[in-house]
């Protein structure tokens, strides 16, 4: 016992010194980490058509993904790197924030809504899109509004703002919905096609993208009064102003130069993979306003 007691002060001192040394170890910023490793980890979605998704060759494509790759080129120039390796990391609605927080993903550009609740956990770039939630349903379902789904099954993607909006809508109006959550948008649409639910509630742009990807697009329609407007933005870690400044500067240049609009037209007004269908969706005025005066303000 005496010997153990005599060792205790040494153990305490060593532990204290170790903790102090660890506390004094500087935490690398994102730009420092990218510079040292010559690698950037980009988060992407698997079925967020036409923002970030797999094509028929399992290549990541989409509007948001193109913007993210352009930002990556700016980061490489900013750091004067002769080469920058890109590591693509698939994310879901549920794990995207934790993966950004723990450093597994440096930048995620997909269909992520910038709102005040999420801004307490991560940082957001200037906005890259504006949207609102609606419903995707069969042409012959008889569903025209959210109120038509009272007591019926509605699909949502887990961890999305649409899931919360649906629950809030039901609570404020005394309606009950049979809500079923899917892992991602692709799984939700597959379940809708199988007849597991009457409708799928999600951001309208994503719904039009899924419809375009369907085997029989004309069997489906997007209906319902648009819910509150939201903005998409690229997501990055909090408290890293230098990295956010580079990302924002690059996106702002893309928007104000007209390059972002060209990218938009490629994905919303031209045939897109995998079936070569055209969403035929001209850029709304709200998006053009974002392009003219980029900002990172959330709408909710």
N, C-alpha and C positions, 0 to 999 in steps of 0.2 A: 504493500500500500504506500509506504514511504517513498519507494522508488517511483511509483506512478505519480505521486504528488510532486516529486522533484522534476518529473518530465513535463508536468502540466504548464508551467510558465513558458518553457521553450516552445511547446506546441502552440500556445496562445500567441506568442510573439511571431512565430513563423506564419501562422494563419493570418494574423493581422497584416504582416508585411506583404503576404501574397495577395490579400484583398486590396491593399493599397496600390500594389503594382498593377493589378488588373484594372482598378479604377482609373489609373493614370494612363493606361493604354489608349491612345487616340482611336476613336471610331472613324473608319474611312467613310468619306462621303461617297455618293453614288458615282460621281465623276472620277474620284480617285480610284475606286474599285475597278471601274471600267478601264481606266488608263493602265492600271497595274496588270490586269488580266487580259487586256485587249479582247474582252468578251462582254457582250451585253445580253441580258436575259429578257426576252420579250414575251409577255403574256398574250395569248390569243384564245378566242372561242372556237368551238368545233362546229357549231351549227347556227350561228347568228347571221343568217343570210340577210342582206348582202354586205354586212359590216365586217365580219371575221368568221371564216368557216373553211371547211375542207371541200376542195373540188373533187371531181371523180378520180383524180390521181393522188388524192390525200395530200395535196399541196395547200398550204394556208393562203387564202385569197380574201379580197374584200376591200370596201371603202376605207374602213378604219385601219386595216392592216397596211394598205398602201400609204396612208398618212404616217403611220408609225415607222415604216421603212424609210420614208423621206426624212423623218426626224432623226433616225439612226445615222443617216449619212451626214447630217449636220453635226451630230455629236462627234463623229469620227473626225470631221474637219476641225471642230472646236478643240479637240484634244491632240490634233496633228498626228494621228495614228496612221501608219502606212497601211494597216489592215485592221478590221474590226470583225471578229467572229460573232455571228448571231445565233443564239440558242433560243429556240422556240419552245415555250412552255404552255401546254394546254391548261386552261382554267375553266372553272364553272362559276355560276352565280354565287354558289355557297363558299368556295374556297379562294376566290380571287383576292379579296381583301387580306386574309391571313398570309397568302403567298407574297403579296407586296410588302406587308409589314415585316415578315421574317427574312426578307432579302432574296427569296427564291426568284422573284420577278422584279426587274428594275423599272419596267414601263409596261403598262397594259392598255391597249387601245382596242376596244371592241364595241360593246353596246352597254357601257356602264354609266348609269345616271349619277350626275353630280348633285347631291343634296346635302343639307346641313348636317344631318345625322352621320352620313358617311365621312363628311369633312372633318369630323372629330377623330377619325381613325387614320385617314390617309389624305394626301394632297391631290388636287386635280389641276390639269392644264386648262388653258382656255377651251371653251366649248367647241365641239366639232360637229354637233348635230342637235336638232330639236325634234321632239316627238311627243306623243300622248298615247295612253292605253286605249285599245278597242278590243273587239271580239272577232275571232275567226270561227266560222261555223259552216255547215253544209248549206248549199243553196236551198234545200227543201226542209230545213230544220224548223222553220217557223220562228226562229229567233231573230229579232230586229234590234232589241235593246237589252241592256243588262237586267232590267226588271222582268223580262220574259223568262229568266233563268231561275226564278224563285223556286226553291225546293229541288232544283235539278243540279246535275253534276257539272262543275266548271273546272277546267284545268288551268294551272298556273305553273310557272317555273319557280322552283324553290329559291328563296333568297333574293327575289326581285321586288321592285317597288310595286309592280302590278299585284302581287300577292297581298301586300299590305293594303293597297287601295280597295281591293275586293272585300277584304274583311271589314274595313272601315265603312264602305258603302253599305254592307249588310247591317252593321251595328247601328248606323245612324237612321236607317229606314225600317228597322225591325224585320229585316228579311233574313232568311236562312238559305245559304247555298251549301251544296255538297262539294266542298273544295278538295281537289286532289292535286298534290304537288309532284312535278316531274323533275328529274335531275337537270335536264337542259331543254332547250327549245326543240331540238330534234326529237327527243323522247316524248315531249308533250304532244307534238304534232302526230307522231306515230300512234299514240294512244287515242288521239282524236279521230284519226282515220280508221282505227279499229272499232269505233263506236263506243269507246269507254266513257265518253263524256259528250255533252251537247255543244260545248264551245271551249275555246282556248283564249284566255285573256292575256294580252301582252302588248308591247309597244307596236303601234300600227306599222311602222317601217319593217320591223321583224316579221310581222304577220304577212305582209305583202311579199316579203322575200321567201317565206316558207310556202306560200301559195304558188309562187313561181317555180318552186322546186318540186312541187307535187307531180305525180304521174298524170293526174287529170285536173289541172288548175281551175278549169271552169266549174268543177264540182263545189268549189269553195268561194266564200265571199267574206269580206271584212265589213262588219256592221257595228252599230252603236254610236251613241254620242261620245266624242272624244273626252277622256278624263283630263285632269289637270296637265298642263304642258310640262315637260321635263327636258333637260339638256343632257347629252352625252359628252363625256370628256375622257381624256387619257388619265390614267391613275398612276401615282407614284408615291414614294414614301414621304411622310410628313417631315417638316423641319430640315429640308434640304433645298434651300432657296437657290443655290447655284445650279443645281440640276433642273429645277423647275424653270428657271430663267432661260436655259438653253432650249428646253422643250417648247416653252411658250413663244420664244423668239422664232423658232423654226416654223411652228404652226401658223403664227401670225404672218410670216412671209409667204407661206403657201396660200393662205387665204386671200391676202391683199394683192398678190401677184396674179391671181386667177388660176393658179395651178390646182388648188383644192376644188374649184368648180369643175375643172377638166376631169379630175378624179371622180367627183360626184357623178358627172354625166356618164362616165365609163360604167358605173355600177347601178345607176338608177334610170338611165335613159338609153341603154344599149343592151344587146344580148349578153347574158352572163352565164357562166358555168353553174351547174353541170348540163343543163338542158338547152342553153342558148335562148332562154326566154327574156323578154324585156319588161321591166316593171313599169315603164312609161310614166315616170313620176318626175316632172320638172321640179327644180329646186324651189321650195316655198319661200315666200318673202322673208319669213322669220329666219331661215337659214342664210339667205343673202345678207340680212342685217348682221348676223354673226360674222360673216366673212368680211363685211365692211368695217365693223368695229369689234374685233375679238375681245372677249372678256371671260373671266372664270367664275362669274356669279352663278350660284345655284338658283333654280326656280322653285325649290321646295325643300 
